[in-house]
Amino acid sequence: MELRRQIDSDERLRKKSIPFVFLTTIESKEIIDEVYDLTVQGYFIKKPFYDDIANQIRAILEYWMMARNPNE
């Protein structure tokens, strides 16, 4: 979360539209609320098996490869 705060405080980095997602094992309402207050683009709970995690990451990457941002 500290890295996200640093990115948001730097105007040059903030305008780069860096996608910021959390992939974690922590399923805490308080933490989810906190990270969305930092305007993250996604909070994902890791699946228990490697193949499932790989599929999650693949889906996230595919989404961001298709998404448009103001710098394009």
C-alpha positions in Angstrom: 0.0 0.0 0.0 2.9 2.3 0.6 4.1 1.9 -3.0 0.7 3.0 -4.2 0.8 6.1 -2.0 4.2 7.0 -3.4 3.0 6.6 -7.0 -0.1 8.8 -6.2 2.2 11.5 -4.7 4.3 11.7 -7.9 2.3 13.5 -10.6 4.5 12.1 -13.4 3.9 8.5 -12.3 0.2 9.1 -11.5 -0.4 10.2 -15.1 1.2 7.0 -16.5 -1.9 5.1 -15.6 0.0 2.3 -13.9 -2.5 -0.5 -13.2 -2.3 -1.4 -9.5 -3.8 -4.7 -8.3 -3.4 -6.8 -5.2 -3.1 -10.5 -5.4 -3.0 -11.8 -1.8 -4.2 -14.4 0.6 -5.6 -11.8 3.0 -9.4 -11.6 2.9 -10.0 -8.7 5.3 -12.8 -6.2 4.8 -10.7 -3.5 6.5 -7.8 -4.0 4.1 -10.0 -4.2 1.1 -11.6 -0.9 2.0 -8.2 0.7 2.6 -6.7 -0.4 -0.7 -9.8 0.8 -2.6 -9.4 4.2 -0.9 -6.0 4.3 -2.6 -7.8 3.8 -6.0 -6.4 0.4 -6.8 -7.8 -1.3 -9.8 -8.4 -4.7 -8.3 -8.1 -6.8 -5.2 -7.9 -10.6 -5.8 -7.7 -13.5 -3.3 -5.1 -16.0 -4.4 -6.4 -19.4 -5.3 -4.8 -22.3 -3.4 -3.3 -24.1 -6.4 -0.6 -22.9 -8.8 -2.6 -23.5 -12.0 -5.5 -21.5 -10.6 -3.1 -18.6 -9.6 -1.6 -18.7 -13.1 -5.1 -18.4 -14.6 -5.9 -15.5 -12.3 -2.8 -13.7 -13.3 -3.4 -14.4 -17.0 -7.0 -13.0 -16.8 -5.7 -9.8 -15.1 -3.0 -9.3 -17.7 -5.4 -9.9 -20.6 -7.7 -7.3 -19.2 -5.0 -4.7 -18.9 -3.6 -5.4 -22.3 -7.0 -4.6 -23.8 -7.8 -1.6 -21.6 -7.1 1.9 -22.9 -5.6 4.7 -20.8 -5.2 8.4 -21.4 -1.5 8.0 -22.5 -2.3 6.1 -25.6 
